[in-house]
């Protein structure tokens, strides 16, 4: 485990909980088809902010693979988005304290990067329709004459602005409440 981003059993359990959080929140939102909200990256953001970019990337990628196998195979191609989120948050959290200000800035960055990666996947693999809450807006934009990429991108960026900022702020709040003895600062900084 010398090259592993997981330095102890506690960190592996922590990352596993991140995957569970992603799957539970993502499945609830997907089942309820709540528009402009996803909540499927809170665990990735949390793990990346505490354990670092590579642990966050693994948590994010495994989330989509596991969720794709359990609930909806359409989630698997979007693992790339969740990996990117883990890397971005992890590198930001390594450089800056993940407080509320950094969380808002990180959320804004993620709200642009995630749809830039996810929209081509949605369009190329699924024709823009992914079975989520943004499909209604996508269909309306497409019917009103927008090109397929624009019609798929606009609801994704709109939803991601709300989702990623809220998710990042929630993680900043949780980190502030996180007991220091759960995961040492050394393992969090070396991940």
C-alpha positions in Angstrom: 0.0 0.0 0.0 3.0 2.3 -0.3 1.8 4.0 -3.4 -1.9 3.8 -2.4 -3.8 7.0 -1.7 -5.3 5.2 1.2 -2.9 5.2 4.1 -4.9 3.2 6.6 -8.1 1.2 7.1 -9.8 4.3 8.4 -9.1 6.1 5.1 -10.4 3.2 3.1 -13.6 3.1 5.1 -13.9 6.9 4.7 -13.6 6.6 0.9 -16.2 3.7 0.9 -18.6 6.0 2.8 -18.0 8.6 0.2 -19.1 6.1 -2.5 -22.2 5.2 -0.4 -23.1 8.9 0.0 -22.8 9.5 -3.7 -24.9 6.5 -4.6 -27.6 7.1 -2.0 -28.0 10.9 -2.8 -27.6 10.4 -6.6 -30.2 7.6 -6.7 -32.7 9.5 -4.6 -32.4 12.6 -6.9 -32.5 10.4 -10.0 -35.5 8.5 -8.8 -37.4 11.7 -7.9 -36.2 13.3 -11.2 -35.5 16.6 -9.4 -34.6 19.1 -12.1 -31.3 21.0 -12.0 -29.9 18.9 -9.1 -27.8 15.7 -9.0 -26.2 15.4 -5.5 -24.1 12.4 -6.8 -20.7 13.9 -6.1 -20.9 15.0 -2.4 -19.0 11.9 -1.3 -16.3 12.5 -4.0 -15.9 16.1 -3.0 -15.7 15.1 0.7 -13.1 12.4 0.2 -11.0 14.5 -2.2 -11.0 17.5 0.2 -10.0 15.3 3.1 -7.8 12.6 1.6 -6.5 14.3 -1.6 -7.0 14.1 -5.4 -6.2 10.5 -6.1 -8.5 9.1 -3.3 -11.2 11.5 -4.6 -10.7 10.3 -8.2 -10.9 6.7 -7.2 -14.0 7.4 -5.1 -15.7 9.2 -7.9 -14.8 6.7 -10.6 -15.9 3.7 -8.5 -19.1 5.4 -7.6 -20.2 5.6 -11.2 -19.1 2.0 -12.0 -20.9 0.6 -8.9 -24.0 2.7 -9.4 -24.1 1.8 -13.1 -24.0 -1.9 -12.1 -26.7 -1.5 -9.4 -29.2 1.0 -10.8 -28.5 2.5 -14.2 -25.8 1.5 -16.7 -26.0 5.1 -18.1 -24.0 6.2 -15.1 -20.8 4.3 -16.1 -19.6 6.6 -18.9 -20.0 9.6 -16.6 -17.3 8.2 -14.3 -14.9 10.4 -16.2 -16.7 13.5 -14.8 -16.6 12.2 -11.2 -12.9 11.4 -11.6 -12.2 14.9 -12.8 -14.2 16.3 -9.8 -12.1 14.3 -7.4 -8.9 15.4 -8.9 -9.9 19.1 -9.1 -11.2 19.3 -5.5 -8.3 17.3 -4.2 -5.7 19.6 -5.8 -7.5 22.7 -4.6 -7.9 21.3 -1.1 -4.2 20.4 -1.0 -3.3 24.0 -1.8 -5.9 25.9 0.2 -7.9 25.3 3.3 -11.4 24.0 2.2 -13.4 26.7 3.9 -16.6 28.3 2.7 -14.9 30.8 0.4 -12.8 28.1 -1.3 -15.9 25.8 -1.4 -17.9 28.5 -3.4 -15.0 29.0 -5.8 -14.5 25.3 -6.2 -18.2 24.8 -6.8 -18.2 27.4 -9.5 -15.2 25.8 -11.2 -16.8 22.3 -11.0 -20.1 23.8 -12.3 -18.3 24.6 -15.6 -15.9 21.7 -15.8 -18.4 18.9 -15.1 -20.8 19.9 -17.9 -17.9 20.5 -20.3 -16.9 16.9 -19.8 -20.4 15.4 -19.3 -22.2 17.1 -22.2 -20.2 15.4 -25.0 -20.7 12.1 -23.2 -24.5 12.7 -23.0 -24.7 13.8 -26.7 -22.3 11.2 -28.2 -23.3 8.2 -26.2 -27.0 8.9 -25.4 -28.1 11.5 -28.0 -28.5 14.0 -25.2 -31.2 12.1 -23.2 -29.9 10.5 -20.1 -33.1 9.8 -18.1 -32.4 12.6 -15.5 -34.2 15.7 -14.4 -32.6 17.8 -17.1 -34.2 15.9 -20.0 -37.3 18.0 -20.0 -35.3 21.2 -20.4 -33.1 19.5 -23.0 -36.2 18.5 -25.0 -37.7 22.0 -24.8 -34.5 23.6 -25.9 -34.0 21.1 -28.8 -37.6 21.7 -29.9 -37.1 25.4 -29.8 -34.3 25.2 -32.4 -31.1 24.9 -30.4 -28.4 22.6 -31.6 -28.1 19.3 -29.7 -24.9 20.3 -27.8 -26.3 23.6 -26.7 -29.6 22.0 -25.7 -27.7 19.4 -23.6 -25.2 21.9 -22.1 -27.5 24.7 -20.9 -29.5 22.5 -18.4 -26.4 20.8 -17.2 -24.5 24.0 -16.5 -27.6 25.5 -14.8 -28.1 22.4 -12.6 -24.4 22.2 -11.9 -24.2 25.8 -10.7 -26.8 24.9 -8.0 -25.6 21.4 -7.4 -21.8 21.8 -7.2 -21.8 25.0 -5.1 -24.3 23.5 -2.7 -22.4 20.2 -2.5 -19.1 22.0 -2.0 -20.5 24.2 0.8 -22.0 21.2 2.5 -18.6 19.5 2.4 -16.9 22.6 3.8 -19.4 22.5 6.7 -18.8 18.8 7.3 -15.0 19.3 7.2 -15.4 22.0 9.8 -17.2 19.5 12.0 -14.9 16.6 11.3 -13.1 15.3 14.4 -9.4 15.7 13.9 -8.6 12.2 15.3 -10.7 10.5 12.6 -8.1 11.1 10.0 -4.8 12.7 10.8 -3.7 15.9 9.0 -0.6 14.0 7.8 -2.6 11.3 6.0 -4.9 13.9 4.6 -2.1 16.0 3.2 0.0 13.1 1.9 -2.8 11.5 -0.1 
